[in-house]
Amino acid sequence: MTRHDARISEVPSTYRLRLPGPTEVPERVRQAIARPVVNHRGPEFRAELARAEELLQPILGTANRILFFACSGTGMMEAALANIVSPGAALLVVAHGQFGERFAAIGRSLPAKVDVLEVPWGEAVDPAVIEARLRETEYRAVVLIHNESSTGVVSDLVAIGAVLRDHPALLVVDSVSGLGGVEMRQDEWGVDIVVSASQKALMCPPGLGLASVSAKAWRVINRDDRVGSFYWDFRRALAAAEKAETAFTAPVGLVGGLCEALAMIHEEGLPNVLERHRRLAAALRAGGTALGFGVFGSAPLLSSTVVVFTLPARSDGTQIDGGQIVRDLYDRHRTVIAGARNRLSGRVIRIGTMGAFGQGTILTDLAQLEGSLIRLGCPVTPGAGLLAANAALATGC
């Protein structure tokens, strides 16, 4: 047996994937992915792709065609900008976390002028500031993250969309960690391009990206002055979508899995899915606070798909490091949560509250966090986290 084979055999049945993406894939979805691979230009796959589009549209809140790509969420971020940028065009990128900074870096890699609206991490994006910047500079687009999984903050797309609705600038939004767990009403809110990916609240493995594009954005995309792209070309993708195909080879199994995951969302009912995410994330925050964690940030709109905690101190007053909790939970329980690999490194832990999870998932998280804090020497009232979470659940948070 090779070293790699040995590693695969070591993954125990107790392994718990509690990251803010990728997330645990339900058995129904895994079985769908495991079905025989079909011709990516054949009638079986065309029917499945059309079904995926039909089931995604109400989750996105749009009547737009959905464009599919074999890629990660970052690929879709690049695609969104590559299709609208022309040499010298200006982008206003809102950076209120790690992925806003990534959007800015992608913009700089293109022949565009990138202005960054820096927002302190954990604080809300102020639509009035965006409006003021639009009066000062002619921007091709305002670019931002819907659900910033590095901080647990949600952008107010209702208010920001209202600012852009009658303005020539486009509103380009990454909802990779939001879609399916945080409400999205693209058409109603005036969002011009939404990009997302399969591996978070959509309950699939990584590898499938998607985009929904407004009529306003298509008018820019169809202009001759844009930089353009070959693989990421939305015009080529739309032409393929009109035939219920993808422009290039699709991850056939992932599309089948996505159809199953979307069917699960619609069986539960989208309003119920969104409320479950909100309620359980709030319960986890309540339980974590009772254990001595702090909730990161001061923004009024907190994520339903990721909970970000600041760390308590030990009994002797010394501060623990987030990485210590991440390692302890993995070593003790094979539970995988996230720290931070950015300016918040060591200062926070992040736990995914997205996809196929329920009340028992959250209570297990809190029981394991309590044990970890005790082992790390933090003062904890035994059972306080579970008590607080159950109280929050009983009252509907």
Secondary structure, 3 states (H helix, E strand, C coil): CCHHHHHHHCCCCCCEECCCCCCCCCHHHHHHHCCCCCCCCCHHHHHHHHHHHHHHHHHHCCCCCEEEEECCHHHHHHHHHHCCCCCCCEEEEEECCHHHHHHHHHHHHCCCEEEEEECCCCCCCCHHHHHHHHHHCCCCEEEEECEECCCCEECCHHHHHHHHCCCCCEEEEECCCCECCECCCHHHHCCCEEEEECCCCCCCCCCEEEEEECHHHHHHHCCCCCCCCCCCCHHHHHHHHCCCCCCCCCCHHHHHHHHHHHHHHHHHCHHHHHHHHHHHHHHHHHHHHHHCCEECCCCCCECCCEEEEECCECCCCCECCHHHHHHHHHHHHCEECECCCCCCCCCEEEEECCCCCCHHHHHHHHHHHHHHHHHCCCCCCCCHHHHHHHHHHHHCC
